[in-house]
Amino acid sequence: MTETQAPVVVLSDSESWALLSGGSFGHLALSIAGEPEIFPVNYVASDGSIVFRTAEGTKLFGAVMQNVVAFEVDAYDDHEGWSVVAKGTARIVEKDAERSAAELLPLVPWIPTDKRNFVRIDVHEISGRHFRFGPEPDPY
């Protein structure tokens, strides 16, 4: 079986970044009071980081107080799929120049809520997998 025919292929960092950068919706995973939490967010990824907007509340508090986070994005169709997981450190975007740049990003809230906080995840680890779907192999 060649690598292109393998049901699971490990993606390179650059392939993972290309998929992450091409997306706009993912899942932020973090721990709040020792419990795992996952939040859906729209985002922009580039230059080694992921940026999203959020309102005051649990997501913002958890992201910056327990600043080690994971971020996952995936896609699939009838024949194949992929998943990318990025791990990094989250922080509120506060510096004027960085905030001005973040405000120019195509980050528009999907629901009509006030989301004035920008959070940046500085990614220190990224991994990705490509999956080829098919029937389960015969064990005999």
C-alpha positions in Angstrom: 0.0 0.0 0.0 1.5 3.3 -1.0 1.3 6.4 1.2 -1.4 8.0 -1.0 -3.5 4.8 -0.6 -3.0 4.5 3.2 -6.2 5.1 5.1 -4.4 7.6 7.5 -1.6 9.9 6.4 0.3 12.1 8.8 0.5 15.7 7.4 3.6 17.8 7.5 3.6 21.1 9.5 3.3 23.1 6.3 0.4 21.0 5.1 -1.3 21.3 8.4 -0.8 25.1 8.4 -2.2 25.3 4.9 -5.4 23.5 5.9 -5.7 25.5 9.2 -5.2 28.8 7.3 -7.8 27.9 4.7 -10.5 27.4 7.3 -12.7 29.8 9.2 -14.5 27.6 11.9 -12.9 25.5 14.5 -13.0 24.3 18.1 -11.2 25.8 21.1 -10.4 23.3 23.8 -9.3 24.3 27.3 -9.7 23.5 30.9 -11.8 25.5 33.3 -11.8 24.5 37.0 -10.2 21.2 36.1 -13.0 20.3 33.6 -12.5 20.1 29.8 -14.4 22.6 27.7 -14.8 23.0 24.0 -16.1 26.1 22.3 -16.9 26.6 18.6 -15.3 29.8 17.2 -14.7 31.5 13.8 -11.1 32.4 13.4 -8.3 33.6 11.2 -4.9 31.7 11.2 -1.6 33.1 9.8 2.0 33.8 10.8 2.1 31.1 13.4 -1.0 32.1 15.3 -4.8 31.9 15.4 -7.0 34.9 16.2 -10.6 34.8 17.3 -13.1 37.3 18.8 -15.1 36.7 21.9 -17.3 38.4 24.5 -16.6 38.6 28.2 -17.3 35.3 29.8 -16.2 31.7 30.3 -14.4 31.3 27.0 -12.3 34.5 27.4 -11.6 33.8 31.1 -10.6 30.2 30.4 -8.5 31.0 27.4 -6.4 33.6 29.2 -6.3 32.3 32.7 -5.5 28.7 31.8 -3.6 30.0 28.8 -2.4 26.6 27.4 -5.1 25.7 24.8 -5.7 23.4 21.9 -7.5 24.3 18.7 -9.0 21.8 16.2 -10.3 22.3 12.7 -11.5 19.5 10.3 -13.5 18.8 7.1 -14.7 15.8 5.3 -16.8 14.6 2.3 -18.0 11.1 1.3 -14.5 9.9 0.4 -12.0 11.6 2.6 -11.4 13.9 5.5 -8.7 15.7 7.5 -8.1 17.0 11.0 -5.6 19.6 12.3 -4.8 20.2 16.0 -2.8 23.2 17.1 -1.5 23.7 20.6 -0.4 27.0 22.0 -0.6 29.8 24.4 -3.6 32.1 24.4 -3.6 35.8 25.3 -5.8 38.9 24.9 -4.7 41.2 22.1 -4.1 44.5 24.0 -1.2 46.4 22.3 -2.6 49.2 20.1 -0.8 48.2 16.9 -1.7 44.5 17.3 -5.3 45.3 18.1 -5.6 47.6 15.1 -4.3 44.8 12.9 -6.7 42.3 14.5 -9.6 44.7 13.8 -8.8 44.5 10.1 -9.1 40.7 10.0 -12.2 39.2 8.5 -13.6 38.2 11.9 -17.3 39.0 12.0 -19.4 37.5 14.8 -21.9 34.9 13.5 -24.4 35.7 16.1 -25.6 39.2 17.1 -23.6 39.6 20.2 -21.0 42.1 21.3 -17.5 40.5 20.9 -14.9 43.2 21.4 -12.1 41.0 22.7 -9.5 39.5 20.4 -7.6 36.5 21.6 -4.4 35.3 19.9 -3.2 31.7 20.2 0.6 31.6 19.6 0.9 28.1 18.2 3.9 26.0 19.4 2.8 22.7 18.1 0.7 21.6 15.1 -0.3 18.2 13.7 -2.6 17.0 11.1 -4.0 13.8 9.6 -5.6 13.0 6.3 -8.1 10.1 6.3 -9.3 8.0 3.3 -12.7 6.5 4.0 -13.6 3.0 3.0 -14.8 -0.3 4.3 -13.3 -2.0 7.3 -10.7 -4.5 6.2 -11.6 -8.2 6.5 -9.8 -9.5 9.7 -9.4 -12.9 8.2 
